[in-house]
Structure formats: C-alpha cells, structure tokens
Amino acid sequence: MLRLSAKDPGFAEAFARVVSDRRESAVDVAADVAAILRDVRERGDAALADLTAKFDGHDLDQTGWNVDAATCKAAFDALEPTLRAALELAAERIRAYHAAQLPENRDYTDAAGVRLGATWNAVDAAGLYVPGGRAAYPSSLLMNAIPAKVAGVERLVVVTPTPKGEVNPLVLAAAHLAGVDEVWRVGGAHAVGALAYGTDRIAPVDVVTGPGNAWVAEAKRQLYGVVGIDMVAGPSEILVIADAKNEPRRIAADLLSQAEHDPTSQSILITDDAAYADAVAEAVELELAALATEKTARESWNVNGVIIDVASFDEAPALANALAAEHVEIATDDPESLMRRIRHAGSVFLGRMTPEAVGDYVAGPNHVLPTGRRARFSSGLSVLDFMKRTSFIQLDAAALEAIGPAAVALAEAEGLPAHARSISVRLNS
C-alpha cells in the first residue's frame, strides 16, 4: 500500500503516477481477440462450440446452448424467501430510478416558422454480458436488463459463461425477474462476437452492455461500430474521503469492498488526519483476516491501495477530479459542499451511513460505471444507452424563404452546387 502526504515536496509527482497508472491487464489481448472475433464471424456456431469447449470445458450440444424461460422461473421460485425478497426490492428500486431517466420528445415551431423536434426510440435488441468466471453477479444482470426494459427494448439477450456447464441459479432467477428473453451458455470474447455478428442460433443485437474480463472489454472495443456499447470497463476502484469521526473499521470495510473484486482493483483513502490514516490501515489488516476473499483483496490493497494525507479537505476535490474514480464516498461533516466541487466521478455516496456497496445492489442508480479515469468523459449505464434520438424538421414556403438563402450561400461556399440547387429550386418556384 502506498502512503502519500500532500505536504511532502515530491507529492505532486507521486500523485501524478497514481493518476496515470493503468491497471488494466498487462497482457496484450488485442490480437487474440481479433482472431476470436474473426473465427466467430466466419464459422458462427461451430466457433462458439469449439471456444466454449476450450475455455469453459463443456460441450454445448450436450449441456444445452441456452437456458429456457421455465428453468429461469424455477430458479426464481426456488430461492430462499429472504433472498427472493432482496432481489425483488433491488429490481423495484432500479426500475423506479431508471424510469425517471426516460427522455421527453420535443416538438416546437421557432420564430422563423420552422418546425423542429426530436423523438426517442429504443433499440430493437440488446445483448447483456453477465460474468460467470471469477464470480457470478445477479445484481449486474438486473442493472443491465432493467434499464433496457424501461427504455422499451423488445428483445433482451443474456450471454454468460458457464464453466463445466454450470450456471449460477441466482443469475437465472434475476433473468426471470428482469424479463430477459434469451439466456445463452456462452461467454468471453466469442459471446460478444456472436451478439454483434449473429450466428444461426443467436440473432444479432444492436447494443452490447455489461462488464467482463480483459478479453470481453477488448471485444467490445473492437466491435464498437458494428454494435453500440455502454463502455470499455476496467478494474473496479473506490475513493473514500473520510475524517476521523468515522469508525476506522467501517472505512476499512468500504475500501476492501472494491479490493475483493480483483487483484487489479484500487482503493484510495483521502483523510486530513495522519493518526486516523494509521488507524484505518490497521483496521484494513483486521478486516482482511476475516475475509473469505482475503487473497484477492490483500493483493489489490498491497499493490494498488493508496492512503493520502491532506492538510485540509479543501484539497480533496482537486485530487478527486484528477482521479475521476468509479466510486467516491464522502464521509465528512459536510459532504454536500465537497460533492459540489467534484465534477468527475462515476457515482458519489454521501455521508457516514452510505457505503458504496449499497449502491451495488439496492439503492437504485446503476452500478455499471466508468473506470480507469473515464469518468472525465463518460457516465454510468442508463436508459439512454438503449435508446437513440431522431431529429425532425418541417418548413413551409415562408419558413424556407426565411432561412433558405443562408443555406444556399453556405452550400455554394463549400462547393456543393447540388445542395444549393435543392434549396434554390424551391425558393424560385
């Protein structure tokens, strides 16, 4: 774990290294992914079968290519009541939050008499990638599928890796609850390729969303343009801004909530009290010892963890904006004032009783968020990722007379006489 103090002469350089550090996989997977995608495009289902046997260790013809709706419903019905109620609460809150995001159509006539506007429509089909390797996340399925449903997407397709043919029943239960139409037992870059290109079995989709490993992220990057994507996600990260009034073990637990995802995850604490920083570091060790995920979390914390001492929390917003973290917790007396100065963050969690983990499950806002400093220019998943806007224009003769001559002048200046002519023939008739 790296310990920095904003008072030290070399702080700016050391902090700049933290900001610029790229924690994505050091393995160059671009060539491998390109070969996989080419194989899927050329051989379709045969490529999926071969690659699933290679990476997931089962024969799709024997285990089954897809999971039917009845099996998903049975998985939901078989849930322990408390867990079923928890999934239902999460789904209800996610649905309500995203319903409020639905954009409104516009239709108006301006001062020149030109009718202008825009309509919003959902894509026809969306593909949702649900991880199934290191862990399976029903919460991710809900966070991807429900906004798509709210947007009005007619066909929702889930792809998920099933090592040895086994699929997590919680994922199937979430698929039933969210109204997913198809669940396919394929994962990895080849599954993303199938969603984009289509195969005999899997019809293509318009948008692919959802987190995955480096191969999945690279496949989405390479296929952008063939399909839309939500984002290219990297390792998880959390920034906690906390004062000494917080119980150290609470903040330690928050830091480890992201560290346990993957060894490349990053947890950062900013505090204005050096003694409190020591207390949190000690608490992290106590928390680690009690975690079933200790090995992963410890490697993440030891390699990528950072504690930063500042003289005043007035310094924190600038540091937070440079980090542009996926998750930002502000556990101080006046979190609102700090949040107003933080422009770049995937999601912000305000106050001492708002752990980031509650946002992963039941708060309502989406937990699919930009990582790797990408919050500088992108946002978390929303209904807009499953919709597109179409503008419209209508002129009558008077409106064309008002604005048409300017368009003719611009078209002629650009050397496009046919453009100019299509307007002028109407002005002169």
For each residue, the residues with C-beta under 8 A, 3 or more apart:
1: 281 284 301 302 305 306 307
2: 14 18 305 306 307
3: 277 281 306 307 309
4: 8 11 14 15 18 306 307 308 309
5: 8 11 274 308 309
6: 11 308 309 310 311 315 319
7: 11 309 311
8: 4 5 11 14
9:
10: 13 14
11: 4 5 6 7 8 14 15
12: 15 16
13: 10 16 17
14: 2 4 8 10 11 17 18
15: 4 11 12 18 19 308 319 322
16: 12 13 19 20
17: 13 14 20 21
18: 2 4 14 15 21 268 306 323
19: 15 16 322 323 373
20: 16 17
21: 17 18 304
22: 372
23: 234 235 264 265 266 304 372
24: 214 217 234 235 264 372
25: 29 213 214 264
26:
27: 214
28: 31
29: 25 32 33 214 215 218
30: 33 34 218 222
31: 28 34 35
32: 29 35 36 189 215
33: 29 30 36 37 189 215 218 219 222
34: 30 31 37 38 222
35: 31 32 38 39
36: 32 33 39 40 47 51 188 189 190 193 215 219
37: 33 34 40 41 189 190 192 193 196 197 219 222 223
38: 34 35 41 42
39: 35 36 42 43 47 51 190
40: 36 37 43 44 47 48 51 190 193 194 197 199
41: 37 38 44 193 197
42: 38 39 47
43: 39 40 46 47 50
44: 40 41 47 48 194 197 199 200
45: 48 49 199 200 201 202
46: 43 49 50
47: 36 39 40 42 43 44 50 51 190
48: 40 44 45 51 52 60 186 190 191 194 199 201 202
49: 45 46 52 53 59 60 61
50: 43 46 47 53 54
51: 36 39 40 47 48 54 55 188 190
52: 48 49 55 56 58 60 185 186 187 190
53: 49 50 56 57 58 59 60
54: 50 51
55: 51 52 161 187 188
56: 52 53 161 162 163 164 165 187 188
57: 53 163 164 165
58: 52 53 62 63 162 163 164 165 185
59: 49 53 62 63
60: 48 49 52 53 63 64 65 185 186
61: 49 65
62: 58 59 165
63: 58 59 60 162 165 185
64: 60 67 185
65: 60 61 184 185 186 201
66: 182 183 184 185 201
67: 64 71 72 167 172 175 183 184 185
68: 71 72
69: 72 73 176
70: 73 74
71: 67 68 74 75 172
72: 67 68 69 75 76 172 173 175 176 180 183
73: 69 70 76 77 176
74: 70 71 77 78
75: 71 72 78 79 169 170 172 173 176
76: 72 73 79 84 87 172 173 176 177
77: 73 74
78: 74 75 169 173
79: 75 76 83 84 87 169 170 173
80: 83 84
81: 84 85
82: 85 86
83: 79 80 86 87 170
84: 76 79 80 81 87 88 173
85: 81 82 88 89
86: 82 83 89 90 361 362
87: 76 79 83 84 90 91 138 142 170 173 174 177
88: 84 85 91 92 177
89: 85 86 92 93 362
90: 86 87 93 94 139 142 361 362
91: 87 88 94 95 142 146 174 177 178
92: 88 89 95 96
93: 89 90 96 97 362 363 364
94: 90 91 97 98 142 143 146 147 364 366
95: 91 92 98 99 146 149 150
96: 92 93 99 100 364
97: 93 94 100 101 363 364 365
98: 94 95 101 146 147 150 364 366 382 383
99: 95 96 102 150
100: 96 97
101: 97 98 147 150 382 383 384
102: 99 120 150 151 383
103: 120 383 384 387 389
104: 120
105: 117 118 119 120
106: 116 117 118
107: 115 116 117
108: 115 116 117
109: 113 114 115 116
110: 113 114 116
111:
112: 399 402 403
113: 109 110 395 396 398 399 402
114: 109 110 393 394 395 399 402 403
115: 107 108 109 392 393 394 395 399
116: 106 107 108 109 110 391 392 393
117: 105 106 107 108 391 392
118: 105 106 389 390 391 392
119: 105 389 390 392
120: 102 103 104 105 387 388 389 390
121: 152 387 388 390
122: 148 151 152 153 154 386 387
123: 126 151 153 205 206 207 228 386 387 388
124: 153 154 155 206
125: 153 154 155 156 157 203 204 205 206 207
126: 123 148 153 155 156 157 205 206 207 208 209 386
127: 157 158 159 192 195 196 205 207 208 209 227
128: 141 144 145 148 156 157 158 159 180 208 209 210
129: 144 158 159 160 187 191 192 195 208 209 210 211 212 216
130: 136 137 140 141 144 158 159 160 171 210
131: 134 135 136 137 140 160 161 187 210 211 212 213
132: 136 160 161 162 163 167 168 171 187
133: 161 163 187 213
134: 131 262
135: 131
136: 130 131 132 160 168 170 171
137: 130 131 140 141 171
138: 87 141 142 168 170 171 173 174
139: 90 142 143 174 360 361 367
140: 130 131 137 143 144 210 211 367 368
141: 128 130 137 138 144 145 158 171 174 175 178 180
142: 87 90 91 94 138 139 145 146 174 177 178
143: 94 139 140 146 147 366 367 368 381
144: 128 129 130 140 141 147 148 209 210 368 381
145: 128 141 142 148 149 156 158 174 175 178 179 180
146: 91 94 95 98 142 143 149 150 178
147: 94 98 101 143 144 150 151 366 381 382 383 385 386
148: 122 126 128 144 145 151 153 156 209 383 386
149: 95 145 146 152 153 156 178 179
150: 95 98 99 101 102 146 147 383
151: 102 122 123 147 148 383 384 386 387
152: 121 122 149 386 387
153: 122 123 124 125 126 148 149 156 386
154: 122 124 125
155: 124 125 126 181 182 203 205
156: 125 126 128 145 148 149 153 178 179 180 181 182
157: 125 126 127 128 180 181 182 184 195 202 203 205
158: 127 128 129 130 141 145 171 175 180 182 183 184
159: 127 128 129 130 184 186 187 191 192 194 195
160: 129 130 131 132 136 167 171 183 184 185 186 187 191
161: 55 56 131 132 133 185 186 187 188 191
162: 56 58 63 132 165 166 167 185 187
163: 56 57 58 132 133 166
164: 56 57 58
165: 56 57 58 62 63 162 185
166: 162 163
167: 67 132 160 162 171 172 183 185
168: 132 136 138 171 172
169: 75 78 79 172 173
170: 75 79 83 87 136 138 173 174
171: 130 132 136 137 138 141 158 160 167 168 174 175
172: 67 71 72 75 76 167 168 169 175 176 183
173: 72 75 76 78 79 84 87 138 169 170 176 177
174: 87 91 138 139 141 142 145 170 171 177 178
175: 67 72 141 145 158 171 172 178 180 183
176: 69 72 73 75 76 172 173 179 180
177: 76 87 88 91 142 173 174
178: 91 141 142 145 146 149 156 174 175
179: 145 149 156 176
180: 72 128 141 145 156 157 158 175 176 183
181: 155 156 157
182: 66 155 156 157 158 202
183: 66 67 72 158 160 167 172 175 180
184: 65 66 67 157 158 159 160 191 194 201 202
185: 52 58 60 63 64 65 66 67 160 161 162 165 167
186: 48 52 60 65 159 160 161 190 191 194
187: 52 55 56 129 131 132 133 159 160 161 162 190 191 212 216
188: 36 51 55 56 161 191 192 212 213 215 216 219
189: 32 33 36 37 192 193 215 216 218 219
190: 36 37 39 40 47 48 51 52 186 187 193 194
191: 48 129 159 160 161 184 186 187 188 194 195 216
192: 37 127 129 159 188 189 195 196 208 212 216 219 220 223
193: 36 37 40 41 189 190 196 197 219 223
194: 40 44 48 159 184 186 190 191 197 198 199 202
195: 127 129 157 159 191 192 198 202 204 205 208 227
196: 37 127 192 193 204 205 208 223 226 227
197: 37 40 41 44 193 194 204 226
198: 194 195 202 203 204
199: 40 44 45 48 194 202
200: 44 45
201: 45 48 65 66 184
202: 45 48 157 182 184 194 195 198 199
203: 125 155 157 198
204: 125 195 196 197 198 227
205: 123 125 126 127 155 157 195 196 208 227
206: 123 124 125 126 227 228
207: 123 125 126 127 227 228 229 230 385 386
208: 126 127 128 129 192 195 196 205 220 223 227 228 229 230
209: 126 127 128 129 144 148 229 230 368 381 385 386
210: 128 129 130 131 140 144 230 368
211: 129 131 140 216 233 368
212: 129 131 187 188 192 215 216 217 220 233
213: 25 131 133 188 216 217
214: 24 25 27 29 217 218
215: 29 32 33 36 188 189 212 218 219
216: 129 187 188 189 191 192 211 212 213 219 220
217: 24 212 213 214 220 221 232 233 234
218: 29 30 33 189 214 215 221 222
219: 33 36 37 188 189 192 193 215 216 222 223
220: 192 208 212 216 217 223 224 229 232
221: 217 218 224 229 232
222: 30 33 34 37 218 219
223: 37 192 193 196 208 219 220 226 227 229
224: 220 221 227 228 229
225:
226: 196 197 223
227: 127 195 196 204 205 206 207 208 223 224
228: 123 206 207 208 224 385
229: 207 208 209 220 221 223 224 232
230: 207 208 209 210 368 381 385
231: 368 370 374 378 381
232: 217 220 221 229 374
233: 211 212 217 368 370 371
234: 23 24 217 264 371 372 374
235: 23 24 261 262 264 265 266 371 372
236: 258 261 262 265 266 326 327 371
237: 258 265 266 267 268 325 326 327 371 372
238: 254 255 257 258 266 267 268 325 326 327 328 329 356
239: 268 269 270 320 323 325 327 328 329 345
240: 251 254 255 267 268 269 270 328 329 331
241: 270 271 313 316 320 328 329 330 331 332 338
242: 246 251 269 270 271 276 280 329 331 332
243: 246 271 272 273 276 313 331 332 333
244: 271 272 273 275 276
245: 333 352
246: 242 243 250 251 331 352
247: 250 251
248: 251 252 276 279 280 282 283
249: 252 253 283 286 287
250: 246 247 253 254 352 355
251: 240 242 246 247 248 254 255 269 280 283 331
252: 248 249 255 256 280 283 284 286 287
253: 249 250 256 257 287 355
254: 238 240 250 251 257 329 355 356 357
255: 238 240 251 252 258 259 267 269 280 284 301 305
256: 252 253 259 260 267 284 287 288 291 297 301
257: 238 253 254 260 355 356 357
258: 236 237 238 255 261 265 266 267 300 326 327 356
259: 255 256 265 266 267 296 297 298 300 301 304 305
260: 256 257 265 291 293 296 297 300
261: 235 236 258 265 296 300
262: 134 235 236 265 296 300
263: 296 299 300 303
264: 23 24 25 234 235 300 304
265: 23 235 236 237 258 259 260 261 262 300 304
266: 23 235 236 237 238 258 259 300 304 305 306
267: 237 238 240 255 256 258 259 300 301 304 305 306
268: 18 237 238 239 240 305 306 307 308 323 325
269: 239 240 242 251 255 277 280 306 307 308
270: 239 240 241 242 308 310 313 316 319 320
271: 241 242 243 244 274 276 277 280 307 308 309 310
272: 243 244 309 310 311 312 313
273: 243 244 276 277 309
274: 5 271 277 278 309
275: 244 278 279
276: 242 243 244 248 271 273 279 280
277: 3 269 271 273 274 280 281 307 309
278: 274 275 281 282
279: 248 275 276 282 283
280: 242 248 251 252 255 269 271 276 277 283 284 307
281: 1 3 277 278 284 285 307
282: 248 278 279 285 286
283: 248 249 251 252 279 280 286 287
284: 1 252 255 256 280 281 287 288 301 305
285: 281 282 288 289
286: 249 252 282 283 289 290
287: 249 252 253 256 283 284 290 291
288: 256 284 285 291 294 297 298 301
289: 285 286 294
290: 286 287 294
291: 256 260 287 288 294 297
292:
293: 260 296 297
294: 288 289 290 291 297 298
295: 298 299
296: 259 260 261 262 263 293 299 300
297: 256 259 260 288 291 293 294 300 301
298: 259 288 294 295 301 302
299: 263 295 296 302 303
300: 258 259 260 261 262 263 264 265 266 267 296 297 303 304 305
301: 1 255 256 259 267 284 288 297 298 304 305
302: 1 298 299 305
303: 263 299 300
304: 21 23 259 264 265 266 267 300 301
305: 1 2 255 259 266 267 268 284 300 301 302
306: 1 2 3 4 18 266 267 268 269
307: 1 2 3 4 268 269 271 277 280 281
308: 4 5 6 15 268 269 270 271 319
309: 3 4 5 6 7 271 272 273 274 277
310: 6 270 271 272 313 315 316 319
311: 6 7 272 315
312: 272 315
313: 241 243 270 272 310 316 332 338
314: 317
315: 6 310 311 312 318 319
316: 241 270 310 313 319 320 338
317: 314 320 321 338 341 342
318: 315 321 322
319: 6 15 270 308 310 315 316 322 323
320: 239 241 270 316 317 323 324 325 328 342 344 345
321: 317 318 324 342 343 344
322: 15 19 318 319
323: 18 19 239 268 319 320 344 373
324: 320 321 344 345 370 373 374 375 376
325: 237 238 239 268 320 328 345 346 375
326: 236 237 238 258 345 346 347 369 370 371 375
327: 236 237 238 239 258 345 346 347 349 356 359 369
328: 238 239 240 241 320 325 342 345 346 347 348 349
329: 238 239 240 241 242 254 348 349 354 355 356
330: 241 335 338 339 342 348 349 350 351
331: 240 241 242 243 246 251 335 351 352 354
332: 241 242 243 313 335 338
333: 243 245
334: 337 338
335: 330 331 332 338 339 350 351
336: 339 340 350
337: 334 340 341
338: 241 313 316 317 330 332 334 335 341 342
339: 330 335 336 342 348 350
340: 336 337
341: 317 337 338
342: 317 320 321 328 330 338 339 345 348
343: 321
344: 320 321 323 324 375 376
345: 239 320 324 325 326 327 328 342 348 375
346: 325 326 327 328 369 370 371 375 379 380
347: 326 327 328 356 359 365 367 369 380
348: 328 329 330 339 342 345
349: 327 328 329 330 354 355 356 358 359
350: 330 335 336 339 354
351: 330 331 335 354
352: 245 246 250 331
353:
354: 329 331 349 350 351 358
355: 250 253 254 257 329 349 358
356: 238 254 257 258 327 329 347 349 359 360
357: 254 257 360 361
358: 349 354 355 361 362 363
359: 327 347 349 356 363 365 367
360: 139 356 357 367
361: 86 90 139 357 358 367
362: 86 89 90 93 358
363: 93 97 358 359
364: 93 94 96 97 98
365: 97 347 359 380
366: 94 98 143 147 369 380 381 382
367: 139 140 143 347 359 360 361 380
368: 140 143 144 209 210 211 230 231 233 380 381
369: 326 327 346 347 366 375 380 381
370: 231 233 324 326 346 374 375 378 379 380
371: 233 234 235 236 237 326 346 374
372: 22 23 24 234 235 237
373: 19 323 324 376
374: 231 232 234 324 370 371 377 378
375: 324 325 326 344 345 346 369 370 378 379
376: 324 344 373
377: 374
378: 231 370 374 375
379: 346 370 375 382
380: 346 347 365 366 367 368 369 370
381: 143 144 147 209 230 231 366 368 369 385
382: 98 101 147 366 379 385
383: 98 101 102 103 147 148 150 151 386 387
384: 101 103 151 387
385: 147 207 209 228 230 381 382
386: 122 123 126 147 148 151 152 153 207 209 383
387: 103 120 121 122 123 151 152 383 384
388: 120 121 123
389: 103 118 119 120
390: 118 119 120 121
391: 116 117 118
392: 115 116 117 118 119
393: 114 115 116
394: 114 115
395: 113 114 115 399 400 403
396: 113 399 400
397: 400 401 426
398: 113 401 402
399: 112 113 114 115 395 396 402 403
400: 395 396 397 403 404 423 426 427
401: 397 398 404 405 427
402: 112 113 114 398 399
403: 112 114 395 399 400 406 407
404: 400 401 407 408 423 424 426 427
405: 401 408 409 427
406: 403 409 410
407: 403 404 410 411 419 420 423
408: 404 405 411 412 420 423 424 427
409: 405 406 412 413
410: 406 407 413 414
411: 407 408 414 416 417 419 420 423
412: 408 409 415 416 417 420
413: 409 410
414: 410 411 419
415: 412
416: 411 412 419 420
417: 411 412 420 421
418: 421 422
419: 407 411 414 416 422 423
420: 407 408 411 412 416 417 423 424
421: 417 418 424 425
422: 418 419 425 426
423: 400 404 407 408 411 419 420 426 427
424: 404 408 420 421 427 428
425: 421 422 428 429
426: 397 400 404 422 423 429
427: 400 401 404 405 408 423 424
428: 424 425
429: 425 426
